[in-house]
Amino acid sequence: MISTYQRLKRPRDAEEIDGFTLIELLIVIVVLGILAAVVIFALGGITGQSAKAACQADGATVSTAAAAYFAQHPGSADTGATLQTDLTAVTTTSPGTGSAYIQSWPSNAPHYVFSFVGKKLNVAIPAVAAGVAQPYTGPTSCTGVV
C-alpha cells in the first residue's frame, strides 16, 4: 500500500499532474458546509428582530395616517375595511394632483396583521393569544412578534 501511494505521489511531486485530489475537495466541501451551518444558525434570530421592527414601523405609519384622516374628516363614519380602503385611496383636491394617506396597507401575515375594528387600530399576532386582535397602543404592542 505504501509503495502504491509513493508511486502515485511521484508524478504529483514532479508537477506533472495538475488539480486537486478527491480528499482535498471533500475537505473543502465539509469546511464550507460547517461555515454555512454556523451562518444560518447565527442569522436565525435576526429574522424575528426584523419582523418586530417592521411591526413597530408599520403600526406607527398606519396610526399616523389614521390620525391625519380623522383630522381632515372629523365627522367621518368610516370604520373597519371601509376606513382601510379610504386610507389607501388616492384623493384628488385639484385636477392632476392626488395623494393617499398611506401608499399600501402593511401586510406581514405570518408575523402580524393590522386591521381596524370600528375606528380603533388593532394588531393580531399569531404567536400571541392565538392571533386574536389586540388594540394597537404603540411599539410595545409588537412585543410578541417572532
N, CA, C and O atoms as a GROMACS GRO file, in nm:
protein
  584
    1MET      N    1   0.083  -0.117   0.000
    1MET     CA    2   0.000   0.000   0.000
    1MET      C    3   0.089   0.125   0.000
    1MET      O    4   0.060   0.221  -0.071
    2ILE      N    5   0.194   0.124   0.079
    2ILE     CA    6   0.285   0.238   0.083
    2ILE      C    7   0.352   0.257  -0.053
    2ILE      O    8   0.371   0.369  -0.099
    3SER      N    9   0.388   0.146  -0.117
    3SER     CA   10   0.452   0.157  -0.248
    3SER      C   11   0.356   0.216  -0.351
    3SER      O   12   0.398   0.292  -0.438
    4THR      N   13   0.227   0.181  -0.343
    4THR     CA   14   0.126   0.237  -0.435
    4THR      C   15   0.113   0.387  -0.412
    4THR      O   16   0.108   0.464  -0.507
    5TYR      N   17   0.107   0.428  -0.286
    5TYR     CA   18   0.098   0.569  -0.252
    5TYR      C   19   0.219   0.646  -0.307
    5TYR      O   20   0.203   0.752  -0.367
    6GLN      N   21   0.337   0.592  -0.287
    6GLN     CA   22   0.458   0.659  -0.335
    6GLN      C   23   0.462   0.665  -0.487
    6GLN      O   24   0.507   0.764  -0.545
    7ARG      N   25   0.414   0.558  -0.551
    7ARG     CA   26   0.412   0.556  -0.697
    7ARG      C   27   0.316   0.662  -0.751
    7ARG      O   28   0.347   0.726  -0.852
    8LEU      N   29   0.201   0.683  -0.685
    8LEU     CA   30   0.106   0.784  -0.729
    8LEU      C   31   0.150   0.926  -0.693
    8LEU      O   32   0.115   1.022  -0.760
    9LYS      N   33   0.226   0.937  -0.586
    9LYS     CA   34   0.270   1.067  -0.538
    9LYS      C   35   0.384   1.124  -0.623
    9LYS      O   36   0.396   1.246  -0.635
   10ARG      N   37   0.468   1.039  -0.680
   10ARG     CA   38   0.584   1.086  -0.757
   10ARG      C   39   0.546   1.180  -0.871
   10ARG      O   40   0.605   1.288  -0.881
   11PRO      N   41   0.451   1.145  -0.958
   11PRO     CA   42   0.417   1.238  -1.066
   11PRO      C   43   0.358   1.370  -1.013
   11PRO      O   44   0.378   1.476  -1.073
   12ARG      N   45   0.288   1.362  -0.903
   12ARG     CA   46   0.231   1.485  -0.845
   12ARG      C   47   0.343   1.574  -0.791
   12ARG      O   48   0.340   1.695  -0.812
   13ASP      N   49   0.438   1.518  -0.724
   13ASP     CA   50   0.550   1.596  -0.671
   13ASP      C   51   0.634   1.656  -0.784
   13ASP      O   52   0.693   1.763  -0.769
   14ALA      N   53   0.638   1.588  -0.894
   14ALA     CA   54   0.714   1.638  -1.008
   14ALA      C   55   0.632   1.739  -1.089
   14ALA      O   56   0.676   1.785  -1.194
   15GLU      N   57   0.513   1.774  -1.039
   15GLU     CA   58   0.422   1.870  -1.102
   15GLU      C   59   0.381   1.829  -1.242
   15GLU      O   60   0.362   1.913  -1.330
   16GLU      N   61   0.368   1.701  -1.262
   16GLU     CA   62   0.321   1.652  -1.391
   16GLU      C   63   0.169   1.642  -1.393
   16GLU      O   64   0.108   1.641  -1.500
   17ILE      N   65   0.106   1.637  -1.274
   17ILE     CA   66  -0.040   1.626  -1.264
   17ILE      C   67  -0.090   1.755  -1.197
   17ILE      O   68  -0.045   1.791  -1.088
   18ASP      N   69  -0.184   1.823  -1.263
   18ASP     CA   70  -0.245   1.942  -1.206
   18ASP      C   71  -0.382   1.905  -1.150
   18ASP      O   72  -0.444   1.809  -1.194
   19GLY      N   73  -0.428   1.983  -1.052
   19GLY     CA   74  -0.562   1.961  -0.998
   19GLY      C   75  -0.556   1.922  -0.852
   19GLY      O   76  -0.450   1.919  -0.789
   20PHE      N   77  -0.674   1.893  -0.800
   20PHE     CA   78  -0.688   1.857  -0.660
   20PHE      C   79  -0.725   1.710  -0.648
   20PHE      O   80  -0.785   1.653  -0.739
   21THR      N   81  -0.689   1.651  -0.536
   21THR     CA   82  -0.728   1.513  -0.511
   21THR      C   83  -0.870   1.511  -0.457
   21THR      O   84  -0.922   1.614  -0.414
   22LEU      N   85  -0.932   1.398  -0.459
   22LEU     CA   86  -1.067   1.383  -0.409
   22LEU      C   87  -1.074   1.417  -0.260
   22LEU      O   88  -1.171   1.479  -0.216
   23ILE      N   89  -0.976   1.378  -0.184
   23ILE     CA   90  -0.972   1.408  -0.041
   23ILE      C   91  -0.968   1.559  -0.017
   23ILE      O   92  -1.039   1.610   0.069
   24GLU      N   93  -0.887   1.631  -0.094
   24GLU     CA   94  -0.879   1.775  -0.078
   24GLU      C   95  -1.013   1.841  -0.108
   24GLU      O   96  -1.056   1.932  -0.036
   25LEU      N   97  -1.079   1.797  -0.213
   25LEU     CA   98  -1.210   1.852  -0.248
   25LEU      C   99  -1.313   1.822  -0.139
   25LEU      O  100  -1.393   1.908  -0.105
   26LEU      N  101  -1.312   1.701  -0.086
   26LEU     CA  102  -1.407   1.665   0.019
   26LEU      C  103  -1.384   1.747   0.145
   26LEU      O  104  -1.480   1.788   0.210
   27ILE      N  105  -1.260   1.772   0.180
   27ILE     CA  106  -1.230   1.854   0.298
   27ILE      C  107  -1.282   1.996   0.279
   27ILE      O  108  -1.340   2.054   0.372
   28VAL      N  109  -1.263   2.051   0.162
   28VAL     CA  110  -1.313   2.186   0.135
   28VAL      C  111  -1.465   2.190   0.144
   28VAL      O  112  -1.521   2.283   0.202
   29ILE      N  113  -1.532   2.092   0.089
   29ILE     CA  114  -1.678   2.087   0.093
   29ILE      C  115  -1.727   2.076   0.237
   29ILE      O  116  -1.824   2.142   0.274
   30VAL      N  117  -1.663   1.993   0.318
   30VAL     CA  118  -1.703   1.978   0.458
   30VAL      C  119  -1.684   2.109   0.534
   30VAL      O  120  -1.770   2.149   0.612
   31VAL      N  121  -1.570   2.175   0.513
   31VAL     CA  122  -1.544   2.302   0.582
   31VAL      C  123  -1.647   2.407   0.541
   31VAL      O  124  -1.698   2.480   0.626
   32LEU      N  125  -1.679   2.416   0.413
   32LEU     CA  126  -1.781   2.512   0.367
   32LEU      C  127  -1.917   2.480   0.426
   32LEU      O  128  -1.992   2.570   0.462
   33GLY      N  129  -1.950   2.352   0.436
   33GLY     CA  130  -2.077   2.312   0.497
   33GLY      C  131  -2.086   2.353   0.642
   33GLY      O  132  -2.190   2.398   0.688
   34ILE      N  133  -1.976   2.337   0.716
   34ILE     CA  134  -1.975   2.377   0.856
   34ILE      C  135  -1.991   2.528   0.869
   34ILE      O  136  -2.066   2.576   0.954
   35LEU      N  137  -1.922   2.604   0.785
   35LEU     CA  138  -1.934   2.750   0.788
   35LEU      C  139  -2.077   2.794   0.753
   35LEU      O  140  -2.130   2.886   0.816
   36ALA      N  141  -2.138   2.730   0.656
   36ALA     CA  142  -2.276   2.764   0.619
   36ALA      C  143  -2.372   2.736   0.734
   36ALA      O  144  -2.462   2.815   0.759
   37ALA      N  145  -2.353   2.625   0.803
   37ALA     CA  146  -2.439   2.593   0.917
   37ALA      C  147  -2.425   2.696   1.027
   37ALA      O  148  -2.525   2.734   1.089
   38VAL      N  149  -2.304   2.742   1.053
   38VAL     CA  150  -2.282   2.844   1.157
   38VAL      C  151  -2.351   2.974   1.119
   38VAL      O  152  -2.414   3.037   1.204
   39VAL      N  153  -2.340   3.014   0.992
   39VAL     CA  154  -2.402   3.139   0.948
   39VAL      C  155  -2.554   3.130   0.956
   39VAL      O  156  -2.618   3.224   1.003
   40ILE      N  157  -2.612   3.022   0.912
   40ILE     CA  158  -2.757   3.006   0.916
   40ILE      C  159  -2.807   3.008   1.059
   40ILE      O  160  -2.910   3.069   1.088
   41PHE      N  161  -2.737   2.943   1.149
   41PHE     CA  162  -2.776   2.942   1.290
   41PHE      C  163  -2.767   3.082   1.349
   41PHE      O  164  -2.854   3.122   1.427
   42ALA      N  165  -2.663   3.156   1.315
   42ALA     CA  166  -2.644   3.290   1.369
   42ALA      C  167  -2.749   3.388   1.318
   42ALA      O  168  -2.787   3.480   1.391
   43LEU      N  169  -2.796   3.371   1.196
   43LEU     CA  170  -2.894   3.463   1.138
   43LEU      C  171  -3.038   3.429   1.174
   43LEU      O  172  -3.128   3.506   1.142
   44GLY      N  173  -3.060   3.319   1.240
   44GLY     CA  174  -3.196   3.277   1.274
   44GLY      C  175  -3.269   3.378   1.362
   44GLY      O  176  -3.388   3.401   1.340
   45GLY      N  177  -3.203   3.438   1.459
   45GLY     CA  178  -3.266   3.533   1.548
   45GLY      C  179  -3.290   3.668   1.486
   45GLY      O  180  -3.375   3.744   1.534
   46ILE      N  181  -3.219   3.701   1.382
   46ILE     CA  182  -3.232   3.832   1.319
   46ILE      C  183  -3.367   3.845   1.249
   46ILE      O  184  -3.421   3.955   1.241
   47THR      N  185  -3.420   3.736   1.197
   47THR     CA  186  -3.549   3.741   1.129
   47THR      C  187  -3.659   3.788   1.223
   47THR      O  188  -3.741   3.871   1.186
   48GLY      N  189  -3.659   3.735   1.345
   48GLY     CA  190  -3.759   3.777   1.443
   48GLY      C  191  -3.744   3.922   1.481
   48GLY      O  192  -3.843   3.992   1.499
   49GLN      N  193  -3.621   3.969   1.495
   49GLN     CA  194  -3.598   4.109   1.530
   49GLN      C  195  -3.645   4.201   1.418
   49GLN      O  196  -3.700   4.308   1.445
   50SER      N  197  -3.623   4.161   1.294
   50SER     CA  198  -3.665   4.246   1.182
   50SER      C  199  -3.817   4.249   1.171
   50SER      O  200  -3.874   4.353   1.137
   51ALA      N  201  -3.884   4.138   1.200
   51ALA     CA  202  -4.031   4.137   1.196
   51ALA      C  203  -4.089   4.226   1.306
   51ALA      O  204  -4.189   4.294   1.284
   52LYS      N  205  -4.026   4.226   1.422
   52LYS     CA  206  -4.072   4.312   1.532
   52LYS      C  207  -4.053   4.459   1.494
   52LYS      O  208  -4.143   4.540   1.518
   53ALA      N  209  -3.938   4.494   1.437
   53ALA     CA  210  -3.913   4.632   1.395
   53ALA      C  211  -4.010   4.675   1.285
   53ALA      O  212  -4.056   4.789   1.283
   54ALA      N  213  -4.040   4.583   1.193
   54ALA     CA  214  -4.135   4.614   1.086
   54ALA      C  215  -4.275   4.637   1.143
   54ALA      O  216  -4.346   4.727   1.098
   55CYS      N  217  -4.314   4.556   1.240
   55CYS     CA  218  -4.444   4.574   1.306
   55CYS      C  219  -4.453   4.711   1.371
   55CYS      O  220  -4.553   4.781   1.357
   56GLN      N  221  -4.349   4.750   1.442
   56GLN     CA  222  -4.348   4.881   1.508
   56GLN      C  223  -4.356   4.994   1.407
   56GLN      O  224  -4.430   5.090   1.428
   57ALA      N  225  -4.280   4.984   1.298
   57ALA     CA  226  -4.281   5.089   1.196
   57ALA      C  227  -4.416   5.094   1.124
   57ALA      O  228  -4.469   5.203   1.101
   58ASP      N  229  -4.470   4.978   1.088
   58ASP     CA  230  -4.599   4.975   1.020
   58ASP      C  231  -4.710   5.028   1.109
   58ASP      O  232  -4.798   5.101   1.062
   59GLY      N  233  -4.706   4.993   1.236
   59GLY     CA  234  -4.808   5.043   1.330
   59GLY      C  235  -4.803   5.194   1.343
   59GLY      O  236  -4.907   5.259   1.344
   60ALA      N  237  -4.683   5.249   1.353
   60ALA     CA  238  -4.669   5.394   1.362
   60ALA      C  239  -4.718   5.462   1.235
   60ALA      O  240  -4.783   5.566   1.241
   61THR      N  241  -4.687   5.403   1.121
   61THR     CA  242  -4.730   5.461   0.993
   61THR      C  243  -4.881   5.460   0.979
   61THR      O  244  -4.940   5.561   0.942
   62VAL      N  245  -4.943   5.347   1.009
   62VAL     CA  246  -5.089   5.336   0.995
   62VAL      C  247  -5.160   5.425   1.096
   62VAL      O  248  -5.258   5.490   1.062
   63SER      N  249  -5.112   5.429   1.220
   63SER     CA  250  -5.179   5.512   1.320
   63SER      C  251  -5.165   5.661   1.286
   63SER      O  252  -5.258   5.738   1.308
   64THR      N  253  -5.051   5.702   1.231
   64THR     CA  254  -5.032   5.841   1.188
   64THR      C  255  -5.124   5.873   1.070
   64THR      O  256  -5.185   5.980   1.066
   65ALA      N  257  -5.135   5.780   0.975
   65ALA     CA  258  -5.223   5.802   0.860
   65ALA      C  259  -5.369   5.811   0.906
   65ALA      O  260  -5.444   5.895   0.855
   66ALA      N  261  -5.408   5.727   1.000
   66ALA     CA  262  -5.546   5.730   1.050
   66ALA      C  263  -5.573   5.863   1.124
   66ALA      O  264  -5.680   5.922   1.109
   67ALA      N  265  -5.475   5.908   1.203
   67ALA     CA  266  -5.492   6.035   1.273
   67ALA      C  267  -5.506   6.150   1.174
   67ALA      O  268  -5.588   6.240   1.195
   68ALA      N  269  -5.428   6.149   1.068
   68ALA     CA  270  -5.438   6.254   0.966
   68ALA      C  271  -5.574   6.247   0.896
   68ALA      O  272  -5.635   6.351   0.869
   69TYR      N  273  -5.622   6.127   0.868
   69TYR     CA  274  -5.752   6.110   0.802
   69TYR      C  275  -5.864   6.164   0.891
   69TYR      O  276  -5.951   6.237   0.844
   70PHE      N  277  -5.861   6.128   1.020
   70PHE     CA  278  -5.966   6.174   1.111
   70PHE      C  279  -5.958   6.324   1.135
   70PHE      O  280  -6.060   6.388   1.162
   71ALA      N  281  -5.838   6.382   1.128
   71ALA     CA  282  -5.824   6.526   1.143
   71ALA      C  283  -5.886   6.600   1.024
   71ALA      O  284  -5.943   6.708   1.041
   72GLN      N  285  -5.875   6.544   0.904
   72GLN     CA  286  -5.932   6.608   0.786
   72GLN      C  287  -6.078   6.571   0.764
   72GLN      O  288  -6.149   6.641   0.691
   73HIS      N  289  -6.123   6.462   0.825
   73HIS     CA  290  -6.262   6.418   0.812
   73HIS      C  291  -6.318   6.393   0.952
   73HIS      O  292  -6.341   6.278   0.990
   74PRO      N  293  -6.342   6.500   1.031
   74PRO     CA  294  -6.382   6.480   1.170
   74PRO      C  295  -6.516   6.410   1.187
   74PRO      O  296  -6.536   6.340   1.286
   75GLY      N  297  -6.606   6.426   1.095
   75GLY     CA  298  -6.738   6.365   1.108
   75GLY      C  299  -6.750   6.233   1.036
   75GLY      O  300  -6.861   6.183   1.016
   76SER      N  301  -6.639   6.174   0.995
   76SER     CA  302  -6.641   6.052   0.916
   76SER      C  303  -6.700   5.936   0.995
   76SER      O  304  -6.670   5.915   1.113
   77ALA      N  305  -6.784   5.860   0.925
   77ALA     CA  306  -6.843   5.741   0.987
   77ALA      C  307  -6.771   5.616   0.941
   77ALA      O  308  -6.815   5.504   0.970
   78ASP      N  309  -6.659   5.632   0.869
   78ASP     CA  310  -6.585   5.517   0.818
   78ASP      C  311  -6.532   5.432   0.933
   78ASP      O  312  -6.481   5.484   1.032
   79THR      N  313  -6.546   5.303   0.918
   79THR     CA  314  -6.493   5.209   1.017
   79THR      C  315  -6.444   5.085   0.944
   79THR      O  316  -6.480   5.062   0.829
   80GLY      N  317  -6.363   5.007   1.009
   80GLY     CA  318  -6.320   4.876   0.959
   80GLY      C  319  -6.257   4.880   0.821
   80GLY      O  320  -6.167   4.959   0.795
   81ALA      N  321  -6.306   4.792   0.733
   81ALA     CA  322  -6.249   4.776   0.599
   81ALA      C  323  -6.267   4.902   0.516
   81ALA      O  324  -6.182   4.934   0.433
   82THR      N  325  -6.378   4.974   0.537
   82THR     CA  326  -6.401   5.098   0.462
   82THR      C  327  -6.294   5.201   0.496
   82THR      O  328  -6.244   5.270   0.408
   83LEU      N  329  -6.260   5.210   0.623
   83LEU     CA  330  -6.155   5.302   0.666
   83LEU      C  331  -6.020   5.262   0.606
   83LEU      O  332  -5.943   5.348   0.563
   84GLN      N  333  -5.992   5.134   0.605
   84GLN     CA  334  -5.868   5.084   0.546
   84GLN      C  335  -5.860   5.121   0.399
   84GLN      O  336  -5.755   5.162   0.350
   85THR      N  337  -5.971   5.107   0.327
   85THR     CA  338  -5.975   5.142   0.185
   85THR      C  339  -5.957   5.292   0.165
   85THR      O  340  -5.885   5.334   0.074
   86ASP      N  341  -6.020   5.373   0.250
   86ASP     CA  342  -6.009   5.519   0.237
   86ASP      C  343  -5.867   5.569   0.265
   86ASP      O  344  -5.823   5.667   0.206
   87LEU      N  345  -5.796   5.502   0.355
   87LEU     CA  346  -5.659   5.544   0.384
   87LEU      C  347  -5.566   5.519   0.266
   87LEU      O  348  -5.469   5.594   0.248
   88THR      N  349  -5.592   5.416   0.188
   88THR     CA  350  -5.505   5.383   0.075
   88THR      C  351  -5.554   5.442  -0.057
   88THR      O  352  -5.483   5.436  -0.157
   89ALA      N  353  -5.675   5.499  -0.058
   89ALA     CA  354  -5.730   5.555  -0.181
   89ALA      C  355  -5.666   5.690  -0.210
   89ALA      O  356  -5.637   5.767  -0.118
   90VAL      N  357  -5.646   5.718  -0.337
   90VAL     CA  358  -5.591   5.847  -0.378
   90VAL      C  359  -5.706   5.946  -0.386
   90VAL      O  360  -5.805   5.924  -0.455
   91THR      N  361  -5.691   6.055  -0.313
   91THR     CA  362  -5.793   6.160  -0.316
   91THR      C  363  -5.740   6.277  -0.398
   91THR      O  364  -5.623   6.312  -0.388
   92THR      N  365  -5.825   6.335  -0.477
   92THR     CA  366  -5.783   6.448  -0.560
   92THR      C  367  -5.848   6.575  -0.507
   92THR      O  368  -5.969   6.580  -0.486
   93THR      N  369  -5.767   6.674  -0.486
   93THR     CA  370  -5.818   6.804  -0.442
   93THR      C  371  -5.824   6.903  -0.557
   93THR      O  372  -5.907   6.994  -0.556
   94SER      N  373  -5.738   6.886  -0.655
   94SER     CA  374  -5.742   6.969  -0.775
   94SER      C  375  -5.698   6.880  -0.891
   94SER      O  376  -5.630   6.780  -0.870
   95PRO      N  377  -5.735   6.915  -1.013
   95PRO     CA  378  -5.700   6.830  -1.128
   95PRO      C  379  -5.550   6.806  -1.138
   95PRO      O  380  -5.470   6.899  -1.130
   96GLY      N  381  -5.514   6.680  -1.158
   96GLY     CA  382  -5.374   6.644  -1.177
   96GLY      C  383  -5.297   6.617  -1.049
   96GLY      O  384  -5.181   6.576  -1.055
   97THR      N  385  -5.358   6.639  -0.935
   97THR     CA  386  -5.289   6.612  -0.809
   97THR      C  387  -5.367   6.508  -0.730
   97THR      O  388  -5.487   6.490  -0.752
   98GLY      N  389  -5.300   6.440  -0.641
   98GLY     CA  390  -5.367   6.343  -0.557
   98GLY      C  391  -5.268   6.272  -0.469
   98GLY      O  392  -5.151   6.257  -0.503
   99SER      N  393  -5.316   6.229  -0.356
   99SER     CA  394  -5.230   6.155  -0.265
   99SER      C  395  -5.315   6.065  -0.177
   99SER      O  396  -5.435   6.087  -0.160
  100ALA      N  397  -5.251   5.966  -0.123
  100ALA     CA  398  -5.317   5.876  -0.030
  100ALA      C  399  -5.256   5.900   0.108
  100ALA      O  400  -5.144   5.949   0.119
  101TYR      N  401  -5.328   5.865   0.210
  101TYR     CA  402  -5.274   5.878   0.345
  101TYR      C  403  -5.163   5.775   0.368
  101TYR      O  404  -5.070   5.799   0.445
  102ILE      N  405  -5.177   5.663   0.302
  102ILE     CA  406  -5.077   5.557   0.312
  102ILE      C  407  -5.072   5.487   0.176
  102ILE      O  408  -5.176   5.458   0.118
  103GLN      N  409  -4.952   5.460   0.125
  103GLN     CA  410  -4.938   5.403  -0.010
  103GLN      C  411  -5.005   5.268  -0.024
  103GLN      O  412  -5.082   5.245  -0.118
  104SER      N  413  -4.977   5.177   0.068
  104SER     CA  414  -5.038   5.044   0.063
  104SER      C  415  -5.054   4.994   0.206
  104SER      O  416  -4.983   5.036   0.297
  105TRP      N  417  -5.146   4.904   0.222
  105TRP     CA  418  -5.173   4.851   0.355
  105TRP      C  419  -5.061   4.754   0.392
  105TRP      O  420  -5.030   4.664   0.315
  106PRO      N  421  -5.000   4.772   0.512
  106PRO     CA  422  -4.892   4.681   0.550
  106PRO      C  423  -4.943   4.538   0.570
  106PRO      O  424  -5.046   4.515   0.633
  107SER      N  425  -4.868   4.446   0.515
  107SER     CA  426  -4.908   4.306   0.524
  107SER      C  427  -4.785   4.221   0.552
  107SER      O  428  -4.693   4.215   0.471
  108ASN      N  429  -4.785   4.155   0.665
  108ASN     CA  430  -4.679   4.063   0.702
  108ASN      C  431  -4.745   3.948   0.777
  108ASN      O  432  -4.715   3.920   0.893
  109ALA      N  433  -4.836   3.880   0.705
  109ALA     CA  434  -4.928   3.784   0.764
  109ALA      C  435  -4.866   3.676   0.853
  109ALA      O  436  -4.926   3.643   0.955
  110PRO      N  437  -4.752   3.620   0.823
  110PRO     CA  438  -4.704   3.517   0.915
  110PRO      C  439  -4.664   3.574   1.051
  110PRO      O  440  -4.658   3.500   1.150
  111HIS      N  441  -4.636   3.705   1.057
  111HIS     CA  442  -4.587   3.764   1.181
  111HIS      C  443  -4.691   3.851   1.251
  111HIS      O  444  -4.706   3.843   1.373
  112TYR      N  445  -4.764   3.934   1.176
  112TYR     CA  446  -4.864   4.022   1.235
  112TYR      C  447  -4.959   4.070   1.126
  112TYR      O  448  -4.926   4.067   1.007
  113VAL      N  449  -5.079   4.114   1.167
  113VAL     CA  450  -5.178   4.166   1.074
  113VAL      C  451  -5.246   4.286   1.140
  113VAL      O  452  -5.293   4.276   1.253
  114PHE      N  453  -5.250   4.399   1.070
  114PHE     CA  454  -5.319   4.518   1.120
  114PHE      C  455  -5.459   4.524   1.062
  114PHE      O  456  -5.481   4.486   0.946
  115SER      N  457  -5.552   4.571   1.141
  115SER     CA  458  -5.690   4.588   1.094
  115SER      C  459  -5.758   4.695   1.181
  115SER      O  460  -5.708   4.730   1.288
  116PHE      N  461  -5.870   4.744   1.133
  116PHE     CA  462  -5.949   4.838   1.212
  116PHE      C  463  -6.074   4.766   1.260
  116PHE      O  464  -6.139   4.695   1.184
  117VAL      N  465  -6.105   4.786   1.386
  117VAL     CA  466  -6.234   4.743   1.442
  117VAL      C  467  -6.298   4.872   1.489
  117VAL      O  468  -6.254   4.934   1.585
  118GLY      N  469  -6.402   4.909   1.419
  118GLY     CA  470  -6.458   5.042   1.441
  118GLY      C  471  -6.356   5.143   1.392
  118GLY      O  472  -6.312   5.137   1.277
  119LYS      N  473  -6.319   5.236   1.478
  119LYS     CA  474  -6.216   5.334   1.442
  119LYS      C  475  -6.086   5.308   1.517
  119LYS      O  476  -5.998   5.394   1.521
  120LYS      N  477  -6.073   5.191   1.577
  120LYS     CA  478  -5.954   5.155   1.655
  120LYS      C  479  -5.864   5.064   1.573
  120LYS      O  480  -5.910   4.967   1.512
  121LEU      N  481  -5.735   5.097   1.572
  121LEU     CA  482  -5.636   5.015   1.502
  121LEU      C  483  -5.600   4.896   1.592
  121LEU      O  484  -5.564   4.914   1.708
  122ASN      N  485  -5.609   4.777   1.536
  122ASN     CA  486  -5.576   4.655   1.609
  122ASN      C  487  -5.463   4.582   1.540
  122ASN      O  488  -5.444   4.597   1.419
  123VAL      N  489  -5.388   4.504   1.617
  123VAL     CA  490  -5.284   4.419   1.562
  123VAL      C  491  -5.308   4.278   1.612
  123VAL      O  492  -5.330   4.256   1.731
  124ALA      N  493  -5.303   4.182   1.520
  124ALA     CA  494  -5.315   4.041   1.555
  124ALA      C  495  -5.179   3.977   1.534
  124ALA      O  496  -5.121   3.986   1.426
  125ILE      N  497  -5.130   3.912   1.640
  125ILE     CA  498  -5.000   3.845   1.635
  125ILE      C  499  -5.025   3.696   1.656
  125ILE      O  500  -5.062   3.654   1.766
  126PRO      N  501  -5.005   3.614   1.551
  126PRO     CA  502  -5.037   3.470   1.563
  126PRO      C  503  -4.965   3.400   1.678
  126PRO      O  504  -5.019   3.305   1.734
  127ALA      N  505  -4.846   3.445   1.715
  127ALA     CA  506  -4.772   3.379   1.823
  127ALA      C  507  -4.826   3.414   1.961
  127ALA      O  508  -4.791   3.349   2.059
  128VAL      N  509  -4.911   3.517   1.970
  128VAL     CA  510  -4.964   3.562   2.098
  128VAL      C  511  -5.116   3.545   2.099
  128VAL      O  512  -5.183   3.592   2.007
  129ALA      N  513  -5.168   3.480   2.198
  129ALA     CA  514  -5.312   3.465   2.218
  129ALA      C  515  -5.383   3.414   2.093
  129ALA      O  516  -5.491   3.462   2.058
  130ALA      N  517  -5.323   3.319   2.027
  130ALA     CA  518  -5.382   3.254   1.908
  130ALA      C  519  -5.419   3.354   1.799
  130ALA      O  520  -5.513   3.331   1.723
  131GLY      N  521  -5.347   3.464   1.792
  131GLY     CA  522  -5.369   3.561   1.685
  131GLY      C  523  -5.491   3.649   1.703
  131GLY      O  524  -5.535   3.711   1.606
  132VAL      N  525  -5.547   3.656   1.824
  132VAL     CA  526  -5.663   3.741   1.849
  132VAL      C  527  -5.617   3.887   1.842
  132VAL      O  528  -5.514   3.924   1.899
  133ALA      N  529  -5.694   3.968   1.771
  133ALA     CA  530  -5.657   4.109   1.754
  133ALA      C  531  -5.664   4.184   1.885
  133ALA      O  532  -5.762   4.175   1.959
  134GLN      N  533  -5.556   4.258   1.914
  134GLN     CA  534  -5.547   4.342   2.032
  134GLN      C  535  -5.534   4.487   1.987
  134GLN      O  536  -5.480   4.512   1.879
  135PRO      N  537  -5.581   4.582   2.065
  135PRO     CA  538  -5.565   4.723   2.026
  135PRO      C  539  -5.417   4.760   2.013
  135PRO      O  540  -5.335   4.721   2.095
  136TYR      N  541  -5.386   4.835   1.908
  136TYR     CA  542  -5.250   4.883   1.889
  136TYR      C  543  -5.235   5.010   1.971
  136TYR      O  544  -5.302   5.110   1.945
  137THR      N  545  -5.147   5.006   2.072
  137THR     CA  546  -5.127   5.120   2.160
  137THR      C  547  -4.990   5.183   2.144
  137THR      O  548  -4.956   5.276   2.217
  138GLY      N  549  -4.910   5.132   2.052
  138GLY     CA  550  -4.777   5.184   2.031
  138GLY      C  551  -4.679   5.070   2.007
  138GLY      O  552  -4.720   4.955   1.993
  139PRO      N  553  -4.551   5.102   2.001
  139PRO     CA  554  -4.449   4.999   1.970
  139PRO      C  555  -4.452   4.879   2.065
  139PRO      O  556  -4.413   4.769   2.026
  140THR      N  557  -4.496   4.899   2.188
  140THR     CA  558  -4.499   4.787   2.282
  140THR      C  559  -4.605   4.684   2.244
  140THR      O  560  -4.602   4.572   2.296
  141SER      N  561  -4.696   4.719   2.157
  141SER     CA  562  -4.797   4.622   2.112
  141SER      C  563  -4.737   4.512   2.026
  141SER      O  564  -4.802   4.409   2.002
  142CYS      N  565  -4.614   4.532   1.978
  142CYS     CA  566  -4.549   4.436   1.889
  142CYS      C  567  -4.449   4.346   1.962
  142CYS      O  568  -4.366   4.282   1.897
  143THR      N  569  -4.455   4.338   2.093
  143THR     CA  570  -4.355   4.263   2.169
  143THR      C  571  -4.360   4.113   2.142
  143THR      O  572  -4.258   4.046   2.158
  144GLY      N  573  -4.473   4.058   2.102
  144GLY     CA  574  -4.482   3.914   2.080
  144GLY      C  575  -4.450   3.869   1.940
  144GLY      O  576  -4.458   3.750   1.910
  145VAL      N  577  -4.413   3.961   1.852
  145VAL     CA  578  -4.384   3.925   1.712
  145VAL      C  579  -4.256   3.842   1.706
  145VAL      O  580  -4.153   3.879   1.764
  146VAL      N  581  -4.265   3.731   1.636
  146VAL     CA  582  -4.148   3.645   1.617
  146VAL      C  583  -4.124   3.620   1.470
  146VAL      O  584  -4.030   3.549   1.434
   0.00000   0.00000   0.00000
